[in-house]
Every structure is written in structure tokens, then in C-alpha cells.
Amino acid sequence: MADVFLAVRGELAGFHKLVVVKRLRGELIGNPDGERYRTLLLDEARLAARLGHPNIVQTFELGEADGLPFLVMEYLDGQPLSEVLAQARHAGRVLPLELSLQIVIEMLRGLAYAHDLTDFDGQSLGVIHRDVSPHNVFWTYDGTIKLLDFGVAKFSLNTDDTETGIVKGKLTYMAPEQARGQPVDQRADLFAVGIVMWELITGRRLLYAANPAASLERLLLGELPPLTRIVPGIDREVARICSRALERDLGARYGTAAEMRDDLERVMARRSPRRPDLAPFLQWMFRDQRAAAAQCIRDGLAGAPAPCPLATPDVSSSTSELTPSGARPRRATSTPILETSAQPGEPVDRGPGARRARSRRWPLRLALSTATIVASVLIDRAPDAGAPRLAARATAVAARAAPLTVAPPEPPALRLCGSNTVGAELAPALVEAFLERKGAEAIARESGPEHVRLLVRLAGAALAVDIRAAGSATAFAGLADRSCDIGMASRAINDKERAALAAAGLGDLTSPATEHVIGLDGIAVIVHPGNSLGALDRGQLHAIFTGKVTDWAQVGGPAGAITVLSRDDNSGTFDTFKNLVLRGDPLRPGAPRLADSSALSDQVAGDPAAIGFIGLAYVRSAKALAVGDQGTVAKLPTSFTVTTEGYMLSRRLYMYTPPRPRMALATELVGFVLSPQGQAVVRDAGFIDLSVTLRDGERCDARCPASYAALTASAQRLSLDFRFRTGSDEIDSRASRDLDRVVQFLRGYPNARLLLLGFSDAAGVPVANLELSQHRAATIAHELELRGIHAASIEGMGAAMPVAPNTSEADRQRNRRVEVWLEGAR
């Protein structure tokens, strides 16, 4: 149905932006069904224009040249999941389980977003992908998973109605009701996800057979083997999740992508303290193909276009439309048929070795997604009559957004300064996503030590954004001397900084209008992967990092000297660790101090004697330890323990803004960061976003009051606790925004009972502490009541079940909390 071209849009100081152009084939216009083909492409564009999610490819522009409509889409550098699985099978390999589960989680994030998509009036669009398969999942070399090709998706604004009994999708990744030609809903996509999950974990095909009829029989009547039979020793919960997704009975199958995703995330939180990095595996597996693709692109940009064809879909896996009986497959007209590597008139080899042969001579994989401009240079496999005309159209479009020819004006339109943890990768990613959402036509990045500058064209004007990341302390200094518009911090502002900024005329920056919690992080205590220790308490950490303990045998490990590594003094990571662990004592003399988080992590991972601490997003190849305190349970830094701030070394990431920002962009950026789209960027950067989820509570132990155990026995816990400003019954800046997040979340559970359980520190007498904890729960109940949410139970638990000792103000503050539970949410 479509030809696909790789293109490059206008340059900015040598900066190239690659895009993909998907154009309706010229010969289809004269076809009796030509108008239908046009409608299908326009329907795809109509839906793509509304899809904006990190796990879905995106479309930037729809145009027409000489009567041929075309889409301009994002270029993704990586591999289709189908090719990854094929190469793994050929090599006799199976993907690591954690990677497989993470891929499925990312797929479900994209599907959950698409399934919940609404029109501008809030009405559901009823999106169903209908073609979820490894061929339509793309794995980029930087570790991102993208859903492709909503070309056969069903949604409420479709103008092309599927004929009765006609089934769209790939038979070997199809739900039973879809194969029968019956009406389908979002659960059909989840069955397809279950097939992909099964094949990722086993390394086998589930429904593939010698012919479509045999595949259909296997789908409708054959046994779908459980993972426990194919993979001995598989995690029972993983097997249960997969089996539920593959239920033929619609009532027993998962109802929503979010529900399946949450179950998998709970498994991942238990198995691994950090999100698996998907990039290294793919880069290693396809290193030769990646290098060849890069060379092909360089040749094209240099004016010498080389054959960079797209793979031809396998007959066995191509999209089909079936008659109700399933007996007579015919090629779909609604799915793009990608260009082959064959020259005109050359037969396409479909023999047994065809896939391997194509893999060797096909160096470039193009994923279809969105872009902002049609480029003026096309890299095509062969002369094409339509290409010069399309290139001419591209040149005209590019002229409207010509490259910047002058340096952006000074000072920068937006200046961020402060934490290296926030500023190194997260802040640039947030700013880029924000500018793209505002319609920026060109973004180039210049990087230096502790400094990133983004050059952009926005609304026809050239501007720059500066991000300086020299440590959290510099955020407050920059705000005080007006050299920065947004302060980035990996710790809260302290009393001295607060007073200095108030004296500088900026008021109290701890108010909800100026202090913005943008995400969460855990400071992970890391050791070499081969270290046999699994946990350390705060006292042991203090002794190691102050030099009182110098041998691993002193803390239960094998004999050997301990090497201590630390972040530098400007780091918010060090500030937090100093306050929570060192408690005013100096760091071990002579301990190396590093300014770069990644460098510290890599040094620890390479030294069996080493120990260090680092932001959770930078654990990389090192091993994270569970940490705790006397009287508390040692916990790993997982998404749940960090989000609830029950993990001892959890911390908040902040942006601080003046009450009257210099530029409106500062306020707009913060608003974007706190939006669901911004929080997706936070999550993709490896930090913990602020979205609300549900999970089963931990098993109640001897520390649990009887009333607490009874209340929570059949309930699930929300992934947040409400906390209060120091020395006050007023909720803090995070809690003020979490109230609205909870209200939004609870709309999905109208019949569940809300339980609010308050806690205090142990500083007072028990009776007073019980009253304080009850008052805190009542405060949250009142705030929710104002927003239309009624709490079924409001209980105070006093100083029970502390998450931290009560020996310091910071720890006592963590114990003053309100937990949120739902009963009847299952």
C-alpha cells in the first residue's frame, strides 16, 4: 500500500534530523479500490495525530504531492522485535527474563495509553490496535520500546468500516474472537500481548503452523502450553500473568492493559531493584548491522545514496484478512507493504535461508513514527518516478522552516541550574519533550562538562535553553543572584538557603507554588556484583563510610579491605547521604570523590572491594543492597518503596521557581513536567514518576497493630503516602499535588472503599501520638472530601510501624504520614 523512504530535514550547524516518509503507492490511485487505500492512510494519520506517548511512534505531518498522500514520521534506530527474536532463535539464544518482562511492560504502557485515549470532549475513542505482534514492536538501540503501525487499528473516528466477517491482523498473533470475525474490544490486544510474552520467554513460536488453516485450528481449539511446562523453574507469578492474558474466555482474561502492566511491575519490583537496561543487549546483538546502517546514512547525507532497503515481510507473518471460515486468506489492503531489496524484475527469495540472507544484506531498519518536517533529501533503494516530485514538495516545506543562520539571542530564553542528578540527562530530556510539544521545528544539543545548551526554533524565532548541572547547592545560589530561572535539586531547600532567598526578595520557596516535586529517586548503596552481602543497616553504613569499619569481614562479608567511593561536595546525592547516614561525621579520609554519577557506578562495578552510593538511575552494572535501620525492615530501592518513601534512602527531586518568573516558559515547563506526558519522560529516564498505582500490602508482622491488620487484610495499598510540612499539620508540596492524582486515580474504582491510616513519630506520649495520627488522617480525608471523595475509614495508628528510627528530625518527619488503602478494588 505504501512506499517508505528515509529522509533528512534541514540542517542546523551540521545537525541532521532523520525522518521517515510513508507515501501511498502511485499505482494504487488508478485501482478500483484506490479511494479506499487513500482513506485507510488518512485514517491512520487521523489516529496518529492524537497519539503522543513515549512507547508509540508518532506522526509529525500529513501532506500530498501530485495526488499522493504521505505521512512524515519519526526515524527510529534499532530493530523490529520480530528480527530480534528470529536472530535469537537462529543463534539458539533466549532473551534474559528481565529484559523480556520489561519489553512487555513497555508495550502495555503504550497500549494502556492508546486504549484510554479520548476525544477532545472526553469521550473514549475506543482504540484497538488489532495487529499487536513482534513485527509491530520496535526496539531502539537506546533501549526504547515503541508500538508501530496503527494502520489497521479500530477507533471511533474510522471512516473505513471493516466488512462483516472480515478479520484484520496477523493470524498467529490474533485473539480467538478476532479470528472468528466477532466484535472485539481492547482485550483482543491483550491476548496478542500474551502471545508475544510467551514467545519472548520461551524463544519459540506459539501458533505458527504449516499453513493458515492449521494456525487457526491451533488458535481456536489447540492447547496453549503454560510457561511452566516449557520453561522449568519459571517464576510462578510470571506464568500466571501470561496464562491469564492467553485466556480464551473473555471474562477470565485481563480487562485492561494497565492491570496486566501493574501485575508485571510488581513481579519486576520483587526480582530486580532497578529497571533493566534494554540498550546494551540490542547494541551487542546487532553491532554489525548498526554499523552498516550508520555508514549507509552517512553515504546518503554526503550525496551518494546507497541501497538501504526495508525488509520484505515473511509470507507466514504478513497481515491477513480472513473470511469467516478462515479457509481462504488474502493479503491485507490496510497494512503497509514495505519495499523489498529486490531490484525491478528480480525475484524475491523465499527459500529456507531467505531470512538470514536478507538480514545480511539489509543493514537499515526504518520504523514508522512521527516527525515535524518533510525532508528535502531522499535516500531511496532505486530510481522512482514519484521521488523527485516528493522531494520538490519536501524542499518547499523545509523552506518554511529553514535552518538557523544566526546564533540565538542572549541571554537564553530559559536557564536551569543545580543538581547533576536532575540536570545531566533528565532535565535535557524534559526540556526537549516540552519544546517538541510546543511545536519546536529544530532542536540541537551542545554538551560540555556540567553544561547542556539546547538550540531551537520556536514559532519562527531562534532561542536557546541553558542547563548547568554543578550540584543542588548551585540551584539556590543561582536563584538568589537571578542567574537561573529554575533551580534543580535532589534534596529539599535547607533553612539557611530558604532564609537567604527570602532575604533576596524571593519569598518562601517551600510553598506549593514555588517548590515542585517532579519525581523520586532512591540513593542506592552499591557494591560489586560478586559481593555476597545482600543488606546493610544504617549503623554499618555509617561505620564504613566514616572509616570506623575498613574490612568486609566486620559487617558479615568475606575478609578484605573496603574501598569507599563518594560523590563530591556539590552533589545533592552527597548532601542527602551526609544527612541520612553520616549524621555530621566526616567522610572516610582519602575516599575518592567523583563528580560524575556514571563514572562512580562503573568504578564500583569493576572493583570487588568497592562500595559507593548513587542515584537509582545510575546503578548500571553494580549491585544495589537492601538498607534499613534497627527496628525497621531492610528494603531494596524499588519503585514502590521509593514512591511511598518507605525506603530509608529515598529522596525527592525538585524544581524551584521564583514567585514571578522572568520568562513564562519557566512556568509552562514546570506544568509540562508535572503532566502525565512529563512524568512519562521522568520514568523513561530511569527515575520514579509520581503516577499512582495499586499493589498488595506487605504481610503484616508482629509490629502491626491488630486494628491495622484487620483493616488492610483484604485491601490494596496506593503507591504514595501523604506527608506534612515540618512542624506543621499542613500537607507538604508533594502531597498538595498528590491529592489531585489520587482523585483522578479513584475515578477508576467508583465502588471501592477508601481507607486512610495515619501515623505519628514516637516523640510524645502514646495517647497524644494516637490523637496526632488520627488528626493527620482526618486532614487528608477533609481535603479529599472537598474534591468529592469520601473516605470509608479514617484511623490513627499512633507511632506504630515506623519506617525510620525516631532519633532525628528528618527521620521523625518520615514517620508522620498517612497511608492510603482501597478495599474492593480487585
Helices and strands as residue ranges (DSSP letters): E 2-12, E 15-24, G 26-28, H 34-48, E 59-65, E 68-74, E 78-80, H 81-90, H 97-115, G 134-136, E 137-140, E 145-147, E 167-169, G 171-173, H 176-179, H 187-202, H 212-220, H 227-230, H 236-245, H 257-271, H 279-285, H 287-301, G 315-317, E 320-322, E 330-331, H 354-361, E 377-379, H 386-399, E 414-418, H 420-423, H 426-437, E 442-448, E 451-458, E 461-469, H 472-480, E 486-489, H 495-503, E 515-527, E 535-537, H 538-546, G 552-555, E 563-564, E 566-567, H 572-577, I 578-582, E 593-594, H 597-605, E 610-615, G 616-618, E 623-624, E 626-628, H 639-643, E 650-656, H 664-674, H 676-684, E 694-696, H 706-712, E 715-723, H 733-746, E 753-759, H 766-786, E 793-796, H 809-815, E 817-823
